[in-house]
């Protein structure tokens, strides 16, 4: 890289199907503005963090799990800017604060990037908000993909999906709290002692036992309702295929067992969800972020609330539920779906829903969220991180801590009871070839109307450097 590169953005990706495309869009926008981006699998980036050039690290969370990594990065000299992937559809305030925000992690963050005004207001009420953290309402790269001028990126994919599956109904599930990839990731897990009570699992972290038990019971009931829903919808609508798309960290076994007993049901997590929503005739969910995405794109969505607990349905899942048609039993769902498929009923709308979505999502028009995020990064660069480079002792300490963390993580991944085994990493982030990354970046450049060819280079493992030819 030449010295005229404006700065380096470090952009980690954890759940590939959800995060890779929007973060590639961010890297493409940043490249046009003179930034070089290092982008790829979060775990691999963390393993190599001590060898990366000093830059701005864009985190997707500010939980206690980030405390050590943030400390390491600041010792090495990286600036930390963060948003929260879970802050759009969020838990009630106190539970959200204890679960998703760590005062230790926040002390290392210079700028917090909010999805919208609701997110900013949520953070402003956090009692331990760091005095040095600036809240910026930028929107999120994920909602840029929903805008008409950007979702053209998926036109070819949408065409392929419709050719493969014809007319289909999309059922999105989000039962990772009770049907996780590993049992230990659930809200509650079996006790080690025979006959012992269930103990809180990883998903219950930051929740009171009472709240976690209520959420488990509610989600388990809805999970069972959805298991009956899938074959019922297939039977009621014989002219349509049914696509079941589980949450990225769900166990797919039960859905595949259901599909095996049906004729026109397929289970898949292939690619980003946006083109699947675009290609679908209708979406069925319960409290899922895809209900928000469908609303923004004008795709009819139904929230199937066959079991009701407003403490969770409106305290946690309020946004996607209110932006969708709400059906409380199979008969009501069938009647609503019939009207949608007959084109007698379009996507949910109205002034109240429009006001609600604009309160939660910034950058639905005007500059892209990615542009607004790069604006923040430019201000940081112009102030040269607003702090001096770390001294030699801090850098050495940071390098040692990073290497020790890497060794510990690699060792623990192969233990019998490890939560993050190699197969789980492969599930969350399947290998992506250099050619595929270049194809995706070139497509984003085309959508953005930018004729500049970007350089995409493999650095190590599953992360890449992306920058403009003129800054290489």
C-alpha positions, 0 to 999 in steps of 0.5 A: 500500500502507498502512503496516500491511503487515508486509513485502514478499517478492520471489519470482522464478520462472524455470521457470514450469511447475515454480515458478509454482504453489508460489510463488503458494501461498507468496504466498497464505499470506504475504498472510494473514499480512500480507505483500505479495509481488512475484512473477513472471518472475525476469529481469524482477524482476532488471531492476527490482530497484532500483525495488522496495520494500525486502524479503526476496528468496527465491532458488532458488539460491546459485551463483556466478551469483548473486554479482553480483545478491546484492551488488546487492540487499544494497547496495540494502537487500534481505534474502536468504533462499534454498533450492536447487531442486536440493538434493532430488535432489542430486549427491555432496557435493563435486560438489554443493558446487562446482556449487551453492554459492558462498561469495561468494553465501552471504555475502549469505544470512541464512537457508537453507531446507532441503527436509528433514533430508538437505538440512540435513545436506548444507549443514552439511558445506560447508567454506565455510558462512557463519557468519551463515547460519542453516539452517532445515528448512522444506520447500519450497513444491513439496512442499506441492502434493503434500499431500492438502488442497492438491492439491485445487487441481488437481481440475478440471485432473485431470478435464480431462486425463482427459477429453482423454486417457482412460487414459494412461501418463506418461513423464517425461524428464530428459535436459537434460544431453545434450538441452538446449534449446540445445546450449551448455547440454549437458554437452559442446559442439562445439569452435570449432576444426575437428576439436577435442575436445568442450569442457565445456558449461554443464551441466558447470560445477562437475564434474570432467571425469571425472565429467562425461564419465561422466555424459554417457555414462550419460545419453546411453545412457539417453536412447537407451533411452527413445527405444526405450521410448516406441514399445515401451510404446505397442505393448505397451499399445494401450488406453492413450495415452502422454504424454511430458513432457520436462524444462522445459529439454530440446529436444523435437524428438526426442520430437516425431519419435517421436510423429509415427511413433506413433498414441497418443503426445503430447508436452507441457510444459503446466502443472505436472506434479502434475496430470499425475501425479495423472491418470496410471495410472502414471509411468515415469522414470529418476532424475527428481524426479517419482518422488518426487512420485508416491511422496508422492501414492501414484501407481505409478511405475517407474524404468526402469534399462535402463542401470545405473551405480550411481555416478550412479544411487545417487550422484545419483539415489538418492532417486527411484530407490529410491522407485519400482519399479525395472525393468532391461529392457523385459520387466520393465517390461512385466510390472510395468506390466501388474500396475499397470494391472490394479490388482494392484500399487499404488504403491511403499511400505514402511517403508524408503521411508517413512523415506527420504522423510521424511528428505528432505522436511519438512512432509509433515504439520503446518504447510505448508512455506509457513507455515514459510517465512513464520515465518522471514520474520516473524522477520527482519521482527521483527528489522528485517533485523538490520542498518541500512538501507544508506547513500546511497553504497551505494544509489547504487552498487547502483542503478548496478550494477543498471542496468549489469547490465540493459543488459549482459543485454539487449544479450547476449541478442541476440548470435548465440551468446547462451545466453539468447535471447528464445525461451528465456525465452519457453519457460521463462516463457510470458506469463501474463495478469493474469486468469489470475494472479487466477484461480489466486490465488483458487483457492488461497484457496479451497483454503486456506479463506481467504475474504479476497479478495487483490489481484493487480496487474500491476506491469511486464512479467511480475511482479505484486504480491499482497496482502490487501485489508485491507493494500492 
